[in-house]
Amino acid sequence: MTITAWCVLSACGDSSGGSAGSAGSTGRGPDTTDATDAPTTTATPTTAAATEGGSGSDSVSQSTTAGDSSSDSQATGSASATTTGVSATTGEASSGDTTQGASVSDGSTGSGTTGASTDTSSGTDTGEPPCEPGGVGEQFSFLWIANTDQGSVSKINTNTMVEMARYYTDPVQSGAASPSRTSVSLDGRFVVVSNRDTGSITKIAANEVDCVDKNNDDVIQTSKDKAQLLPFDQDECILWTTKLTINNHQWGPRATTFGIPDWNIDTCAYENEKVWVGYMVGPASAQMARLNSYTGAIEEKVDIIDFPLYGSYSPYGAAVDPDGNIWTSAVANKAAIRIDVKTLQVKRWDSPDADAHYGITIGADGRVWFANYGGFGGHGGVSFFDPKTELWKVIPGTQGNLWRSVAADDKGRIWVSNNGGPFGCGLLEIDGEDETITNFHTFTQCGTPVGVGLDGKGKVWMIDYNGWTWQMDPMTFEKKLLPVANVHYTYSDFTGSGLSGIVPQ
């Protein structure tokens, strides 16, 4: 089975939560809208604050109505591409001020430090045939939600809907770290979390078999409960943390993703795994760094020249295409930026439409999808860019909304969260092949939906900024609410299906 990529993105104004709104209804058939026949209600979703991380003070009254797939048809356009030469600096093992929990194997065919643990062994019985590359599927499916105001990340079992543990994401052990984007490795065994305000990124193991016995007592000391967080330097499932930039909220790391590792059929394991993360190093100087996943060392720093800024915010979201290249975007801007992982060449395309990118994902066909936030003065629609034809398109009937995050599944469906505009608070379903609206799903408890992702069984998850997450069956539309304490600002590949969807299974 091939699970289509869905790398959700980031946030906007990395900010405000909205007030909980009532907009619930039961799901109907695939060609109808959840809110059909429901009375029109008035909600007051919170608009994005002018700066990220601040509390939203402005709100607008929005009518919660069903979308009209026949309205506001927009023509497909093309845009010129800009290519910049390679501008990368090579980092040594000490670059980025990396702190490791313990020495670990490089996992690549080249030389590397060796130690007590390696990242290349299977670690989990996936039920797959031997030596077949691919993700771990539903047997090892976790949801990683950043608890932004606590400075931690939650590990949730998507099969049992139980929050199993929490981990601090930075040595400050508080909301001063402001964690946001999370990304899960292709095999589902690891997560990296970017901390916006402390300028760092941290890697955590999901399985105790991948943790490191730092004190050599033959027992893995780690969090085993959502209420019992161990000190950062004592949790042996926290593998390393790397400092990337100065403590500056706007400049801090946001765009975050694992890359596609190499598959070694002889060892029946993935190796040479990388992590990519974007941040600012100056008022108009953006970089995407490539890190060694096993040590946290910065290997390359790729400069993004003439990075299109909005309030000096760093690269906002990251996604991987079927060729393994890294894509990123700038919030409230129409640019799509690709880094060739082999040459490190940076290429940029600008939409001819009034795009204001917020969320980003890439489907198995290579199209790059964007959730556009109308609060920035753009068209507020869902759009995509096709790198093969270099054409852009806005999905008819999606304009004028406050789209946040976007994901794609293995049926070609596109899922987009929204917290304001004509649709109101909820989750949009698009037929990616027909490029038309299929459904808009509402929820009995809906505040500020942020991240959207898919678990190992293909169920859709929507994280709400205000302290909960929803699971929805995409076939029956059955919805289950899971309270998760604290404020959540997670817009990225928080389950790992963004990678598994572009790698043949």
C-alpha positions as CSV (number, residue, x, y, z in Angstrom):
1,M,0.0,0.0,0.0
2,T,1.2,3.5,-0.7
3,I,0.3,6.1,1.8
4,T,0.3,9.5,0.1
5,A,2.5,12.3,1.6
6,W,0.9,14.8,3.9
7,C,3.5,16.9,5.5
8,V,1.5,19.5,7.3
9,L,3.0,22.7,8.1
10,S,3.3,25.4,10.3
11,A,1.3,28.0,11.8
12,C,0.7,31.6,11.1
13,G,1.4,34.2,13.5
14,D,2.6,31.3,15.6
15,S,0.0,32.8,17.8
16,S,-3.3,33.0,19.2
17,G,-5.8,30.5,20.2
18,G,-9.3,31.0,19.3
19,S,-12.4,30.7,21.5
20,A,-14.1,27.4,21.3
21,G,-16.9,27.4,18.9
22,S,-19.9,25.2,18.6
23,A,-20.2,23.8,15.1
24,G,-21.0,20.2,15.3
25,S,-22.8,17.8,13.0
26,T,-22.6,14.2,12.0
27,G,-20.8,13.1,8.8
28,R,-22.8,12.2,5.7
29,G,-21.9,10.6,2.4
30,P,-18.7,11.4,0.5
31,D,-20.4,13.9,-1.8
32,T,-22.2,15.9,0.8
33,T,-21.2,18.5,3.3
34,D,-21.3,17.8,7.0
35,A,-23.1,21.0,7.7
36,T,-25.8,20.5,5.1
37,D,-29.3,21.3,6.6
38,A,-27.7,22.6,9.7
39,P,-28.8,26.1,10.8
40,T,-26.4,28.9,10.0
41,T,-24.5,29.9,13.1
42,T,-22.3,32.8,14.0
43,A,-18.8,32.0,15.4
44,T,-16.0,34.3,16.4
45,P,-12.8,32.6,15.4
46,T,-9.6,34.4,16.4
47,T,-7.6,36.0,13.7
48,A,-3.8,35.7,13.7
49,A,-1.9,38.3,15.7
50,A,0.5,40.5,13.8
51,T,3.4,38.8,15.6
52,E,3.8,35.1,16.2
53,G,3.3,33.7,19.7
54,G,1.3,36.7,20.9
55,S,-2.3,36.4,22.1
56,G,-4.7,37.3,19.4
57,S,-6.6,40.4,20.3
58,D,-8.6,40.8,17.1
59,S,-11.6,38.6,16.2
60,V,-14.0,38.7,13.4
61,S,-17.5,37.4,13.2
62,Q,-17.7,34.6,10.7
63,S,-20.8,32.8,9.3
64,T,-20.4,29.1,9.5
65,T,-21.8,27.9,6.2
66,A,-21.3,25.1,3.7
67,G,-18.8,25.7,0.9
68,D,-19.9,26.1,-2.6
69,S,-17.7,24.2,-4.9
70,S,-19.0,26.0,-8.0
71,S,-18.1,29.5,-6.9
72,D,-15.0,31.7,-7.5
73,S,-13.4,29.5,-10.1
74,Q,-9.8,30.6,-10.6
75,A,-7.7,30.1,-13.7
76,T,-4.5,28.1,-13.6
77,G,-1.4,30.3,-14.0
78,S,2.3,29.8,-14.4
79,A,5.1,31.7,-12.8
80,S,8.8,32.1,-13.5
81,A,11.3,30.2,-11.5
82,T,14.4,31.6,-9.8
83,T,17.4,29.5,-9.3
84,T,20.3,30.4,-7.0
85,G,23.7,28.8,-7.0
86,V,24.9,26.6,-4.2
87,S,25.6,28.6,-1.1
88,A,26.4,26.1,1.6
89,T,28.9,25.8,4.4
90,T,30.1,22.5,5.8
91,G,29.8,22.1,9.5
92,E,32.1,20.0,11.7
93,A,30.8,17.5,14.3
94,S,30.9,20.3,16.9
95,S,28.9,22.7,14.8
96,G,25.6,23.9,16.2
97,D,26.6,23.3,19.8
98,T,25.2,19.8,20.0
99,T,24.6,18.1,23.3
100,Q,24.3,14.3,23.0
101,G,22.6,11.9,25.5
102,A,25.3,9.4,24.5
103,S,27.5,8.5,21.6
104,V,25.5,6.8,18.9
105,S,26.4,5.1,15.6
106,D,26.5,7.3,12.5
107,G,24.5,4.6,10.7
108,S,26.0,5.4,7.4
109,T,28.5,3.6,5.2
110,G,31.1,6.2,6.0
111,S,33.0,6.7,9.2
112,G,31.3,7.8,12.3
113,T,31.4,7.6,16.0
114,T,30.3,4.4,17.5
115,G,28.7,3.8,20.9
116,A,26.1,2.0,22.8
117,S,23.3,2.4,20.4
118,T,22.6,2.5,16.7
119,D,19.8,4.0,14.7
120,T,19.8,1.3,12.0
121,S,18.4,-1.8,13.7
122,S,14.7,-2.5,13.2
123,G,13.7,-2.3,16.8
124,T,10.1,-3.1,16.1
125,D,8.4,-6.1,14.5
126,T,6.3,-4.5,11.7
127,G,4.9,-7.6,10.2
128,E,6.4,-6.6,6.9
129,P,8.4,-9.1,4.7
130,P,12.1,-9.1,5.4
131,C,14.2,-6.4,3.8
132,E,11.3,-4.4,2.5
133,P,11.7,-0.7,3.0
134,G,8.8,1.3,4.3
135,G,7.3,2.8,7.4
136,V,6.0,0.8,10.3
137,G,2.3,1.3,9.7
138,E,-0.4,0.9,12.3
139,Q,1.6,-1.4,14.6
140,F,3.9,1.5,15.5
141,S,1.8,4.6,15.1
142,F,2.4,7.6,17.4
143,L,1.2,11.2,17.4
144,W,3.7,13.8,18.7
145,I,2.1,17.0,19.8
146,A,4.2,20.0,21.0
147,N,2.9,21.5,24.2
148,T,4.1,25.0,23.5
149,D,3.4,26.6,26.8
150,Q,5.0,23.8,28.8
151,G,8.1,23.3,26.7
152,S,7.3,19.6,26.2
153,V,6.1,17.1,23.6
154,S,3.4,14.5,24.1
155,K,3.6,10.9,22.7
156,I,0.1,9.6,21.9
157,N,-0.6,6.0,20.8
158,T,-3.0,6.5,17.9
159,N,-4.5,3.0,18.2
160,T,-5.4,3.3,21.8
161,M,-5.9,7.1,21.9
162,V,-3.8,7.2,25.1
163,E,-1.2,9.9,25.9
164,M,1.7,7.6,26.9
165,A,4.4,10.1,28.0
166,R,5.7,13.7,27.9
167,Y,9.3,14.9,27.4
168,Y,10.9,18.3,27.8
169,T,12.2,19.5,24.5
170,D,15.0,21.8,25.6
171,P,17.2,22.1,28.8
172,V,15.2,25.2,29.9
173,Q,12.3,22.8,30.8
174,S,9.7,25.5,30.4
175,G,7.5,27.4,27.9
176,A,10.5,29.6,27.3
177,A,11.6,27.0,24.7
178,S,8.3,27.4,22.7
179,P,8.4,24.0,20.9
180,S,6.3,23.9,17.8
181,R,7.1,21.7,14.7
182,T,7.6,18.0,15.1
183,S,8.8,15.5,12.5
184,V,8.7,11.7,12.7
185,S,11.3,9.4,11.0
186,L,10.3,7.2,8.2
187,D,10.3,4.1,10.4
188,G,8.3,5.9,13.1
189,R,10.9,5.3,15.8
190,F,12.1,8.8,16.4
191,V,10.8,12.4,16.5
192,V,12.6,15.7,16.3
193,V,11.1,18.8,17.9
194,S,12.1,22.4,17.0
195,N,12.1,25.0,19.8
196,R,11.4,28.5,18.4
197,D,12.4,30.7,21.3
198,T,15.6,28.9,22.3
199,G,16.8,28.2,18.7
200,S,17.3,24.5,19.2
201,I,16.2,21.1,17.9
202,T,15.9,17.9,20.0
203,K,15.6,14.2,19.0
204,I,13.7,11.7,21.1
205,A,13.3,7.9,20.7
206,A,9.8,6.4,20.8
207,N,11.0,2.9,21.8
208,E,13.1,2.1,24.9
209,V,15.2,-0.2,22.7
210,D,16.4,2.9,20.9
211,C,17.1,4.9,24.1
212,V,20.6,5.2,25.7
213,D,21.5,4.0,29.1
214,K,23.5,7.1,30.1
215,N,24.2,6.1,33.7
216,N,25.0,2.4,32.8
217,D,22.6,1.0,35.4
218,D,20.9,-1.4,32.9
219,V,17.6,0.5,33.2
220,I,16.2,3.0,30.8
221,Q,15.1,6.1,32.8
222,T,12.4,7.8,30.8
223,S,8.9,9.4,31.1
224,K,6.2,6.8,31.3
225,D,3.3,9.0,32.1
226,K,2.0,12.3,30.8
227,A,2.2,13.8,34.3
228,Q,5.6,12.6,35.2
229,L,8.2,14.4,33.1
230,L,11.8,13.6,34.0
231,P,14.5,16.4,34.0
232,F,15.8,16.9,30.5
233,D,19.3,15.6,31.3
234,Q,18.0,12.5,33.0
235,D,15.6,11.2,30.4
236,E,17.5,8.5,28.5
237,C,15.1,8.6,25.5
238,I,16.2,12.2,24.8
239,L,19.1,11.5,22.5
240,W,20.5,14.9,21.6
241,T,19.8,18.6,21.2
242,T,21.5,21.1,18.8
243,K,21.6,24.8,19.1
244,L,20.9,26.4,15.7
245,T,20.4,30.2,16.2
246,I,20.1,32.8,18.8
247,N,17.2,33.1,21.3
248,N,14.9,35.1,19.1
249,H,11.3,34.1,18.5
250,Q,11.0,35.2,14.9
251,W,14.4,33.7,14.0
252,G,13.9,30.4,15.7
253,P,13.6,27.0,13.9
254,R,10.3,26.2,12.3
255,A,10.5,24.3,9.0
256,T,11.5,20.8,10.2
257,T,11.5,17.4,8.5
258,F,13.4,14.1,8.4
259,G,14.8,13.3,5.0
260,I,14.4,10.0,3.2
261,P,17.2,7.7,4.4
262,D,19.1,5.1,2.3
263,W,17.9,1.5,2.3
264,N,20.6,-1.1,2.8
265,I,19.3,-4.4,1.6
266,D,22.3,-6.2,3.0
267,T,21.7,-5.1,6.5
268,C,17.9,-4.8,6.0
269,A,18.0,-1.3,7.6
270,Y,17.7,2.4,6.9
271,E,20.9,4.4,7.2
272,N,22.4,7.7,6.3
273,E,19.4,9.5,7.8
274,K,19.3,13.3,7.8
275,V,17.2,16.0,9.5
276,W,16.5,19.3,7.8
277,V,15.5,22.5,9.7
278,G,15.1,26.1,8.8
279,Y,15.8,29.2,10.8
280,M,17.2,32.8,10.5
281,V,20.8,34.0,11.1
282,G,20.2,37.6,10.4
283,P,17.4,40.2,9.7
284,A,17.0,38.9,6.1
285,S,19.2,35.8,6.1
286,A,17.5,32.4,6.2
287,Q,19.2,29.0,6.3
288,M,18.1,25.3,6.0
289,A,20.6,23.1,7.9
290,R,21.1,19.4,7.3
291,L,21.9,17.5,10.4
292,N,23.2,14.0,11.0
293,S,20.2,12.3,12.5
294,Y,22.4,10.0,14.7
295,T,24.6,12.6,16.3
296,G,22.8,15.9,15.8
297,A,25.9,17.4,14.2
298,I,25.2,20.1,11.5
299,E,26.7,18.8,8.2
300,E,25.6,21.6,5.8
301,K,24.0,25.0,6.0
302,V,22.2,26.1,2.9
303,D,21.6,29.8,2.5
304,I,18.2,30.8,1.1
305,I,19.1,34.1,-0.7
306,D,16.5,36.9,-0.8
307,F,14.3,35.0,1.6
308,P,10.8,36.5,1.4
309,L,10.2,37.8,5.0
310,Y,7.0,38.5,6.9
311,G,7.9,40.0,10.2
312,S,11.4,38.4,10.1
313,Y,10.0,34.9,10.5
314,S,12.1,31.9,9.7
315,P,11.2,29.3,7.0
316,Y,7.8,28.2,8.0
317,G,7.1,24.7,6.9
318,A,9.0,21.8,5.4
319,A,8.0,18.8,3.2
320,V,9.8,16.2,1.2
321,D,9.0,15.3,-2.4
322,P,9.2,11.8,-4.1
323,D,12.8,12.6,-5.2
324,G,13.8,13.3,-1.7
325,N,14.2,17.0,-2.2
326,I,13.3,19.4,0.6
327,W,10.6,22.1,0.1
328,T,9.9,25.1,2.3
329,S,7.9,28.3,2.3
330,A,7.7,31.7,3.9
331,V,4.6,32.6,5.8
332,A,2.2,35.1,4.2
333,N,4.2,34.9,1.0
334,K,3.6,33.2,-2.4
335,A,7.0,31.6,-2.7
336,A,7.7,27.8,-3.0
337,I,11.3,27.0,-2.4
338,R,13.1,23.7,-3.2
339,I,16.5,22.5,-2.1
340,D,18.1,19.8,-4.2
341,V,19.5,17.3,-1.6
342,K,22.2,16.2,-4.0
343,T,23.5,19.5,-5.3
344,L,22.2,21.8,-2.5
345,Q,20.9,24.1,-5.3
346,V,18.1,26.4,-4.2
347,K,15.2,27.1,-6.6
348,R,12.2,29.3,-6.1
349,W,8.8,29.7,-7.8
350,D,6.3,32.5,-7.0
351,S,2.6,32.0,-7.5
352,P,0.8,34.3,-9.9
353,D,-2.1,34.3,-7.5
354,A,-2.5,36.1,-4.2
355,D,-1.2,33.1,-2.2
356,A,-0.4,33.7,1.5
357,H,1.2,30.3,2.4
358,Y,0.7,28.9,5.9
359,G,0.6,25.1,5.7
360,I,2.5,22.9,3.2
361,T,2.4,19.2,2.1
362,I,3.4,17.1,-0.9
363,G,1.4,14.3,-2.4
364,A,2.8,11.1,-4.0
365,D,2.4,12.7,-7.4
366,G,4.8,15.5,-6.4
367,R,2.3,18.3,-6.3
368,V,3.0,20.8,-3.5
369,W,-0.1,21.8,-1.6
370,F,-0.6,25.0,0.4
371,A,-3.1,26.2,3.0
372,N,-3.4,29.9,2.5
373,Y,-4.3,32.2,5.4
374,G,-6.8,34.9,4.3
375,G,-5.9,37.0,7.3
376,F,-2.8,38.2,5.5
377,G,-4.7,39.9,2.7
378,G,-4.4,37.0,0.2
379,H,-7.1,35.0,-1.5
380,G,-7.5,32.7,1.5
381,G,-7.9,29.6,-0.6
382,V,-6.2,26.2,-0.9
383,S,-3.7,26.0,-3.7
384,F,-1.1,23.7,-5.2
385,F,2.0,23.9,-7.4
386,D,2.9,21.2,-9.9
387,P,6.7,21.2,-10.4
388,K,6.4,19.1,-13.5
389,T,4.4,21.7,-15.4
390,E,5.4,24.7,-13.2
391,L,1.7,25.6,-13.0
392,W,-0.3,26.9,-10.0
393,K,-4.0,26.5,-9.2
394,V,-6.4,27.7,-6.5
395,I,-9.1,25.2,-5.7
396,P,-12.5,26.8,-6.7
397,G,-14.7,27.7,-3.7
398,T,-12.0,27.7,-1.1
399,Q,-11.2,31.4,-1.1
400,G,-11.7,33.8,1.8
401,N,-10.9,31.5,4.7
402,L,-8.2,31.1,7.4
403,W,-6.6,27.8,6.3
404,R,-4.0,26.6,8.7
405,S,-2.6,23.1,7.9
406,V,-2.8,20.6,5.1
407,A,-2.3,16.9,4.6
408,A,-2.8,14.3,1.8
409,D,-3.8,10.7,2.1
410,D,-3.4,7.5,0.0
411,K,-6.8,8.0,-1.7
412,G,-5.7,11.3,-3.2
413,R,-7.8,13.3,-0.7
414,I,-6.5,16.6,0.7
415,W,-7.4,17.6,4.3
416,V,-7.2,21.2,5.4
417,S,-7.9,22.8,8.8
418,N,-9.7,26.1,9.1
419,N,-10.6,28.5,11.8
420,G,-12.5,31.3,10.1
421,G,-14.1,32.7,7.0
422,P,-17.1,31.4,5.1
423,F,-16.5,27.8,6.1
424,G,-15.9,28.5,9.8
425,C,-14.2,26.2,12.2
426,G,-13.5,22.6,10.9
427,L,-11.8,20.4,8.4
428,L,-12.1,20.6,4.6
429,E,-11.9,17.5,2.4
430,I,-10.8,18.0,-1.3
431,D,-10.7,15.4,-4.1
432,G,-7.1,15.9,-5.2
433,E,-7.6,14.2,-8.5
434,D,-10.7,16.2,-9.5
435,E,-9.4,19.3,-7.7
436,T,-12.8,20.0,-6.2
437,I,-14.3,20.3,-2.7
438,T,-15.9,17.1,-1.4
439,N,-16.9,17.9,2.1
440,F,-16.5,20.2,5.1
441,H,-16.5,18.5,8.4
442,T,-17.6,20.4,11.6
443,F,-16.9,19.4,15.2
444,T,-18.9,19.9,18.4
445,Q,-15.8,21.4,20.0
446,C,-13.7,23.6,17.7
447,G,-11.5,26.5,18.7
448,T,-8.3,27.0,16.6
449,P,-7.5,23.9,14.5
450,V,-3.9,23.8,13.7
451,G,-2.1,20.6,12.6
452,V,-3.6,17.9,10.4
453,G,-2.1,14.4,9.9
454,L,-2.8,10.8,9.3
455,D,-2.1,7.7,11.4
456,G,-1.1,4.2,10.5
457,K,-4.7,3.2,9.9
458,G,-5.4,6.2,7.6
459,K,-7.5,8.0,10.2
460,V,-7.3,11.8,10.1
461,W,-6.1,13.8,13.2
462,M,-6.8,17.5,13.8
463,I,-4.9,19.2,16.6
464,D,-6.5,22.1,18.2
465,Y,-4.4,24.9,19.7
466,N,-6.7,25.1,22.7
467,G,-6.0,21.8,24.3
468,W,-7.4,18.8,22.5
469,T,-7.2,16.7,19.3
470,W,-9.8,15.0,17.1
471,Q,-9.6,11.7,15.4
472,M,-11.9,11.2,12.4
473,D,-12.5,8.1,10.3
474,P,-12.4,9.3,6.7
475,M,-14.8,6.7,5.5
476,T,-17.6,6.8,8.2
477,F,-16.8,10.3,9.5
478,E,-16.9,9.0,13.0
479,K,-15.2,11.5,15.3
480,K,-13.5,11.0,18.6
481,L,-12.2,13.7,20.9
482,L,-9.0,13.3,23.0
483,P,-8.2,16.1,25.5
484,V,-4.5,16.9,25.6
485,A,-3.6,19.5,28.2
486,N,-1.8,22.7,27.3
487,V,-1.4,24.9,24.2
488,H,-0.5,23.2,21.0
489,Y,1.2,24.8,18.0
490,T,2.0,21.8,15.9
491,Y,1.8,22.1,12.1
492,S,4.2,19.6,10.7
493,D,4.6,15.9,10.1
494,F,3.6,14.8,13.6
495,T,2.9,11.2,12.7
496,G,5.4,10.4,9.9
497,S,3.0,9.8,7.1
498,G,4.4,12.7,5.3
499,L,7.5,10.6,4.6
500,S,5.8,7.2,4.3
501,G,3.4,8.6,1.7
502,I,6.1,9.3,-0.8
503,V,8.1,6.1,-0.3
504,P,6.8,2.9,-2.0
505,Q,5.6,0.5,0.7
